[in-house]
Amino acid sequence: MERLKDQVALITGGGRGIGAEIAKQVAQQGATVVLIARTAEQLQATAELIRQYGGTAFWFSADVSDMSAMREAVQKTLGIADRIDILVNNAGFIRSYAPIAQSDPDEWWHTLEGNLKGMYNTIRLVLPTMLEQGSGQIVNILSVAGMRAFNGLSAYSCAKSAGLMLTRVLAKEVRKQGIRVSAVLPGAVDTAIWGEESAIDRSKMIRPESVAQTVLHILTLPPDATVDEVLILPQEGIL
Ligand SMILES: NC(=O)c1ccc[n+]([C@@H]2O[C@H](COP(=O)([O-])OP(=O)(O)OC[C@H]3O[C@@H](n4cnc5c(N)ncnc54)[C@H](OP(=O)(O)O)[C@@H]3O)[C@@H](O)[C@H]2O)c1
């Protein structure tokens, strides 16, 4: 059964990793998926894979922290079916990985701003459409680093922690207007975000497919219930 038939899902960071897995699973349930990230080749490859399996996928290349590029991408998305039912704010990155005492101020602010701005920009641009529809689902992919302190991750953690509060305020503001807002906070997931040489044993990390399955569960709940926040950890806990 296609549980998301006739819905349009905008997924940021949909070119690889967790976002690509979410896109595949959401498309399998009949939604039209629109992928946004910066690297065109990866977006094209994920969209192509979805189409090979009979799904419908579009992609637009944009930096989520660039408001005007995102405005254009959201307008093009609305050009497809004049609606957006699902927004998954998944784009994110770690650039500043250093103890605060040795951190590079420019990299630090770039990491904090880039992650947080991207989430805010996309919500700000999509929300008017969902409010007009009187329906919609927004899932923000945050991190256990937004609620627990990890050495060397201050900028990323601050971005994810602020993203969690943004999610909570948003949920409070729009839940009575038919919009469901959820936060998913994963622990370590085996993706490219860890770079070539991860200090953590990758075999113990969560598979991106498992995070996607959690998101799909949230998106396919009946309308009487909403998932506020989910913490999903590797089986062995925080690695
Ligand atoms: N992997 C983990 O252990 C883990 C744990 C907790 C939370 N998370 C969160 O999960 C989300 C997905 O991460 P991932 O692990 O799947 O990492 P990933 O494999 O590096 O994928 C990140 C995706 O986000 C896109 N992206 C990054 N910056 C962007 C920007 N400024 N504008 C547009 N797109 C951008 C990337 O594409 P381009 O580079 O082509 O733009 C890519 O498609 C992130 O928010 C991350 O913080 C990951």
The ligand as an ORCA input file, in Angstrom:
! r2SCAN-3c Opt
* xyz 0 1
  N      25.942     10.685     10.358
  C      25.754     10.909     11.652
  O      26.429     10.305     12.517
  C      24.686     11.865     12.107
  C      24.284     11.831     13.445
  C      23.328     12.734     13.896
  C      22.766     13.637     13.012
  N      23.173     13.668     11.715
  C      22.559     14.653     10.829
  O      21.945     13.992      9.752
  C      21.875     14.860      8.628
  C      22.384     14.131      7.395
  O      23.755     13.835      7.576
  P      24.495     12.580      6.921
  O      25.119     11.839      8.030
  O      23.606     11.896      5.981
  O      25.685     13.348      6.175
  P      26.157     13.354      4.667
  O      26.244     11.967      4.139
  O      27.359     14.200      4.657
  O      24.967     14.080      3.891
  C      24.654     15.409      4.128
  C      23.738     15.911      3.040
  O      23.444     17.297      3.310
  C      23.803     18.074      2.173
  N      24.246     19.401      2.589
  C      25.212     19.688      3.490
  N      25.343     21.016      3.592
  C      24.447     21.569      2.736
  C      24.122     22.894      2.369
  N      24.723     23.939      2.927
  N      23.147     23.095      1.468
  C      22.516     22.039      0.896
  N      22.775     20.772      1.203
  C      23.737     20.539      2.103
  C      24.912     17.270      1.493
  O      25.031     17.563      0.109
  P      26.067     18.624     -0.500
  O      27.345     18.523      0.288
  O      26.174     18.171     -1.905
  O      25.414     19.947     -0.382
  C      24.375     15.851      1.677
  O      23.417     15.556      0.680
  C      22.698     16.096      9.006
  O      21.858     17.128      9.426
  C      23.538     15.606     10.172
  O      23.916     16.657     11.019
  C      24.111     12.788     11.234
*
